[in-house]
Amino acid sequence: MAQQLLAPDHSLLCISRRVNKALTALAQAAGATLEQWPLDLADSGAAAARLRAWLHTPQRNHASATLINNAGVIPAIAPLSALAAADIAQALHVNLETPLALSAAFLAATQNWGVPRRVLNISSGLGRRAMASQAVYCAAKAGLDHATRCLALEEALKPQGARVCALAPGVIDTAMQDQLRSADAAAFPDRARFEQLKNGGQLDSPDAASRKVLAFLQRPDFGADAVADVRS
């Protein structure tokens, strides 16, 4: 998504575990404005405080503003009873707590900008479908969906409220899929299903999935449904 958003009229801030040097080179070639922060998104307070301060700087002058919450982790693929409390906490911090904290900071800092604003939370079909050995990830994504519903109600009451949506992006050929396919079949009853998706060519590439997500973001009816699926 970051690569596809690089354009001369875009100002892009990316937050991830490390700086992506290839992305920096692509931004320079495209004449795009890019800033990267290497942050641990398990620390929601630090990330939200830095984002709020950055958005409050006086040189911000944009035609629109969009926050995309896309970070995600899964703990060990095993029954909840086998997970360590620290692993559960880290996954909930990254998958649920930090997206809410960043959304709060973004909406508060931009509320007087007088431009269209959007919040896109990348959700998952697992937020809407229970799966054994995925209790933490499912719970976080279900929580993100429902929090987005609440946020949509709040923003609808404001004169210039933001449009918000929790979007399931479909099944994508990522490292997370590798984790699911390599899990212990005895601990993960659905492993065969994920193997079938890969073997059957049913996984989108990250590039194709990103194009679908960004096209959905630009739809005039974005936010009409607070919880949506890119395939709908």
C-alpha positions as CSV (number, residue, x, y, z in Angstrom):
1,M,0.0,0.0,0.0
2,A,2.8,2.4,0.8
3,Q,4.4,1.9,-2.6
4,Q,1.1,2.4,-4.4
5,L,0.5,5.6,-2.4
6,L,3.7,7.3,-3.4
7,A,2.8,10.2,-5.6
8,P,4.0,13.9,-5.9
9,D,0.8,15.2,-4.3
10,H,0.9,12.8,-1.4
11,S,2.6,13.2,2.0
12,L,3.1,9.7,3.5
13,L,4.0,8.8,7.1
14,C,4.8,5.1,7.6
15,I,5.1,3.5,11.1
16,S,6.7,0.1,11.3
17,R,9.3,-2.0,13.1
18,R,12.1,-0.7,10.9
19,V,12.9,1.8,8.2
20,N,12.3,0.5,4.7
21,K,15.3,1.7,2.6
22,A,13.7,0.5,-0.7
23,L,10.6,2.5,0.0
24,T,12.7,5.6,0.6
25,A,14.4,5.1,-2.8
26,L,11.0,4.7,-4.5
27,A,9.7,7.8,-2.8
28,Q,12.6,9.8,-4.1
29,A,12.1,8.5,-7.6
30,A,8.4,9.3,-7.5
31,G,8.9,12.8,-6.1
32,A,6.8,11.9,-3.1
33,T,7.0,13.1,0.5
34,L,7.8,10.2,2.8
35,E,8.6,10.0,6.5
36,Q,9.3,6.7,8.3
37,W,9.2,6.0,12.0
38,P,10.7,2.8,13.4
39,L,8.4,2.2,16.4
40,D,7.3,-0.8,18.5
41,L,3.5,-0.7,18.0
42,A,3.1,-2.7,21.2
43,D,3.7,0.6,23.0
44,S,0.5,2.4,22.0
45,G,1.0,5.4,24.3
46,A,4.3,6.4,22.7
47,A,3.1,5.9,19.1
48,A,-0.1,7.8,19.7
49,A,1.6,10.7,21.5
50,R,4.2,11.1,18.7
51,L,1.5,11.0,16.0
52,R,-0.6,13.6,17.8
53,A,2.4,15.9,18.2
54,W,3.4,15.5,14.5
55,L,-0.1,16.3,13.3
56,H,-0.2,19.4,15.5
57,T,2.8,21.0,13.8
58,P,1.7,24.2,12.0
59,Q,3.0,23.3,8.5
60,R,0.2,20.7,7.9
61,N,-1.8,21.9,5.0
62,H,-3.5,19.0,3.1
63,A,-6.7,18.5,1.0
64,S,-7.6,15.4,3.0
65,A,-6.2,13.2,5.7
66,T,-6.4,9.4,6.0
67,L,-5.2,7.0,8.7
68,I,-4.7,3.4,7.8
69,N,-4.2,0.9,10.6
70,N,-2.6,-2.2,9.1
71,A,-0.2,-3.7,11.6
72,G,-0.9,-7.1,12.9
73,V,0.7,-10.0,14.7
74,I,-0.4,-13.5,15.8
75,P,0.9,-15.3,18.9
76,A,1.8,-19.0,18.8
77,I,-0.9,-21.0,16.9
78,A,-2.2,-23.0,19.7
79,P,-5.2,-23.3,22.0
80,L,-5.6,-20.3,24.4
81,S,-4.7,-22.6,27.3
82,A,-1.2,-23.1,25.8
83,L,-0.4,-19.4,25.4
84,A,1.7,-17.3,27.7
85,A,0.1,-14.2,29.1
86,A,2.8,-11.9,27.7
87,D,2.2,-13.2,24.2
88,I,-1.5,-12.6,24.5
89,A,-0.9,-9.1,25.8
90,Q,1.5,-8.2,22.9
91,A,-1.0,-9.4,20.2
92,L,-3.8,-7.4,21.8
93,H,-1.6,-4.3,22.1
94,V,-0.6,-4.4,18.4
95,N,-3.9,-5.6,16.9
96,L,-6.5,-3.7,19.0
97,E,-5.1,-1.3,21.5
98,T,-2.7,0.6,19.2
99,P,-5.2,1.1,16.3
100,L,-7.7,2.6,18.7
101,A,-5.0,4.8,20.3
102,L,-3.7,6.0,16.9
103,S,-7.3,6.6,15.7
104,A,-8.0,8.7,18.8
105,A,-4.8,10.8,18.3
106,F,-5.5,11.2,14.6
107,L,-9.1,12.3,15.0
108,A,-8.4,14.7,17.9
109,A,-5.4,16.3,16.1
110,T,-7.2,16.8,12.8
111,Q,-10.7,17.7,13.9
112,N,-10.3,21.4,13.0
113,W,-8.5,20.9,9.7
114,G,-11.7,21.4,7.8
115,V,-10.8,18.7,5.2
116,P,-12.3,15.2,4.5
117,R,-10.8,12.6,6.9
118,R,-10.9,8.9,6.8
119,V,-9.9,6.0,9.1
120,L,-9.4,2.6,7.5
121,N,-8.9,-0.3,9.9
122,I,-7.6,-3.4,8.2
123,S,-9.7,-6.2,9.7
124,S,-10.0,-9.9,8.9
125,G,-12.5,-12.5,8.1
126,L,-11.4,-14.1,11.4
127,G,-13.0,-11.2,13.2
128,R,-16.3,-12.5,11.9
129,R,-15.6,-16.3,12.0
130,A,-14.5,-18.2,15.0
131,M,-11.4,-20.5,14.6
132,A,-9.7,-22.9,17.0
133,S,-6.2,-21.9,18.1
134,Q,-6.8,-18.3,16.9
135,A,-8.7,-17.0,19.9
136,V,-6.5,-13.9,20.5
137,Y,-6.4,-12.8,16.8
138,C,-10.1,-13.4,16.3
139,A,-10.9,-11.5,19.5
140,A,-8.7,-8.6,18.5
141,K,-10.2,-8.3,15.0
142,A,-13.8,-8.7,16.3
143,G,-13.0,-6.0,18.8
144,L,-11.6,-3.7,16.1
145,D,-14.8,-4.3,14.0
146,H,-17.1,-3.4,16.9
147,A,-14.9,-0.4,18.0
148,T,-15.2,0.9,14.4
149,R,-19.0,0.6,14.5
150,C,-18.9,2.7,17.7
151,L,-16.5,5.2,16.2
152,A,-18.7,5.6,13.1
153,L,-21.7,6.5,15.3
154,E,-19.5,9.1,17.2
155,E,-18.2,10.7,14.0
156,A,-21.7,10.8,12.5
157,L,-22.7,13.2,15.3
158,K,-20.0,15.7,14.4
159,P,-20.4,18.5,11.7
160,Q,-17.3,17.3,9.9
161,G,-16.9,13.8,11.3
162,A,-14.5,11.4,9.7
163,R,-15.6,8.4,7.6
164,V,-14.5,5.2,9.1
165,C,-14.5,1.5,8.1
166,A,-13.1,-1.8,9.3
167,L,-12.3,-3.6,6.0
168,A,-11.5,-7.3,5.6
169,P,-9.0,-7.4,2.7
170,G,-9.5,-11.0,1.6
171,V,-6.9,-13.8,1.9
172,I,-3.4,-12.7,1.0
173,D,-0.2,-14.5,0.4
174,T,1.8,-13.1,3.3
175,A,4.2,-14.4,6.0
176,M,1.2,-14.8,8.3
177,Q,-0.3,-17.4,5.8
178,D,3.1,-19.2,6.0
179,Q,2.7,-19.4,9.8
180,L,-0.8,-20.8,9.5
181,R,0.3,-23.4,6.9
182,S,3.3,-24.5,9.0
183,A,1.4,-24.8,12.3
184,D,1.1,-28.1,14.1
185,A,-1.9,-29.8,12.6
186,A,-2.8,-31.4,16.0
187,A,-3.0,-27.9,17.5
188,F,-4.5,-26.1,14.5
189,P,-7.5,-28.1,13.0
190,D,-7.9,-25.6,10.1
191,R,-4.4,-26.0,8.8
192,A,-5.6,-28.0,5.8
193,R,-7.9,-25.2,4.7
194,F,-5.1,-22.8,4.5
195,E,-3.0,-25.3,2.6
196,Q,-5.9,-25.7,0.1
197,L,-6.1,-21.9,-0.4
198,K,-2.4,-21.8,-1.3
199,N,-2.4,-24.9,-3.5
200,G,-5.6,-23.8,-5.2
201,G,-4.2,-20.4,-6.1
202,Q,-6.9,-18.6,-4.1
203,L,-4.5,-16.2,-2.3
204,D,-4.1,-12.6,-3.5
205,S,-0.6,-11.2,-3.9
206,P,0.1,-8.3,-1.5
207,D,0.2,-6.0,-4.5
208,A,-3.2,-7.1,-5.9
209,A,-4.7,-7.0,-2.4
210,S,-3.4,-3.5,-1.8
211,R,-4.9,-2.2,-5.1
212,K,-8.3,-3.5,-4.0
213,V,-8.0,-2.0,-0.5
214,L,-6.9,1.4,-1.9
215,A,-9.7,1.3,-4.5
216,F,-12.2,0.7,-1.8
217,L,-10.8,3.6,0.2
218,Q,-11.5,5.9,-2.7
219,R,-15.1,4.8,-3.2
220,P,-17.6,7.6,-2.8
221,D,-19.6,5.4,-0.4
222,F,-16.6,4.6,1.8
223,G,-17.8,4.5,5.4
224,A,-21.4,3.9,4.5
225,D,-20.9,0.5,6.2
226,A,-18.6,0.7,9.2
227,V,-17.7,-3.0,8.7
228,A,-17.1,-4.2,5.2
229,D,-15.3,-6.8,3.0
230,V,-13.2,-5.8,0.0
231,R,-14.9,-8.6,-1.9
232,S,-18.4,-7.2,-1.5
